[in-house]
Amino acid sequence: MNIYAIIILITLTISFILDLVTEILNLKSLRKELPAAFEGVYDREQYIKSQEYTRVRTHFGFVTSAFNLVIALVFWFAGGFNYLDQIVRGWELGNIWTGLVYIGILLLARSIISLPFSIYSTFVIEERFGFNKTTPLTFVLDIVKGTLLALIIGGAALAGVLAFFEYAGSYAWFYCWIAVTIFSLFMQFIAPTWIMPLFNKFTPLEEGELRSAILAYADSVKYSLKNVFVMDGSKRSSKSNAFFTGFGKNKRIALFDTLIEKHTVGELVAVLAHEIGHYKKKHIWQGMIIGILHTGIVFYLLSIFLSHRGLFEAFYMEHMSVYAGLIFFGMLYSPIEMILSIFMQIFSRKNEYEADRYAVETTGEGENMINALKKLSVHNLSNLTPHPWYVFLNYSHPPVLQRIRAIRAINVG
Ligand SMILES: [Zn+2]
């Protein structure tokens, strides 16, 4: 075994064990007593159900990741990467097409392997806890649409990257960086109008009390709000949410129909104010800039390791190639990715506090935001007492009790 194989193997093992340990800690920190802040919002039975939900999801997550790890290791050490390479090379498709087919087959195999898990998650676990609204038809259509999009959009982007590294010489990483950045900004720009409607129906929020209250609020913070959309989240799940997508003229805020159903006008304005807070505090732009810089660094490092023979030998490859290098580098890079993701989660949790603060300060009160958060936690059966280490590694939002405490600490007026 060479140094590359050892680094990758250690990373896979450590991240598996780390997940396992934090998940066990997380289960151990489930508390029997209902936190005081949720007195009267949660009845005892539902609270116990929420803990059962956390337990079931955790066990399922453990089985899934253990299975995936075993499959990956068996494929690796049985020489699967080289075996597949020999077959695809035998078809003599030329450099770019060989790469597209090779990566395509690996991705396809991964989706097929994960399909039973996905079916079980949707139709057994989510069903059991009353969340599932996905029909088998929607489930199949989602897979078909998702696969077609991946083939067209992902295929085009991958072909570009392979072509640059194949033919553009030593500045290939730089061209890739520029091209992928433009491409992904374009995708984010068209996502709200062209891509997301393929999966969900977006209807403009109808005239009425809610719409007037939202427009009055947006006006008061000088946010030009032309688009508030209602998304038919109920098509797949009874869980509720709200989000901000796109940018420039194409930016829009979407509220799930399931959210509108369960919340008061005041609470919905608070949720919307939180989303506008992300925009006003420039979180959207910061996220994009970090993403762009990260892409550049990844391509630069990739360009260095593509010529390291040892990386290919670690996977028993007879030939070096850009396409296989992409996959192996992705695995070699995963420890850095893991550390970066921890920083990104810290950054994201800080942004959530800021958006909450913005919502409270601009609406002039915190009770609606607090009530909205409580209801969201109850309806989505969120874990109220996650272990701090689990939060540190995995949470993009602070735990709800900490958000409520932070909101209560804000002096309004
Ligand atoms: Zn947020």
Boltz pocket constraint, residues with backbone or C-beta under 6 A from the ligand:
constraints:
  - pocket:
      binder: B
      contacts: [[A, 274], [A, 275], [A, 278], [A, 351], [A, 352], [A, 355]]
      max_distance: 6.0
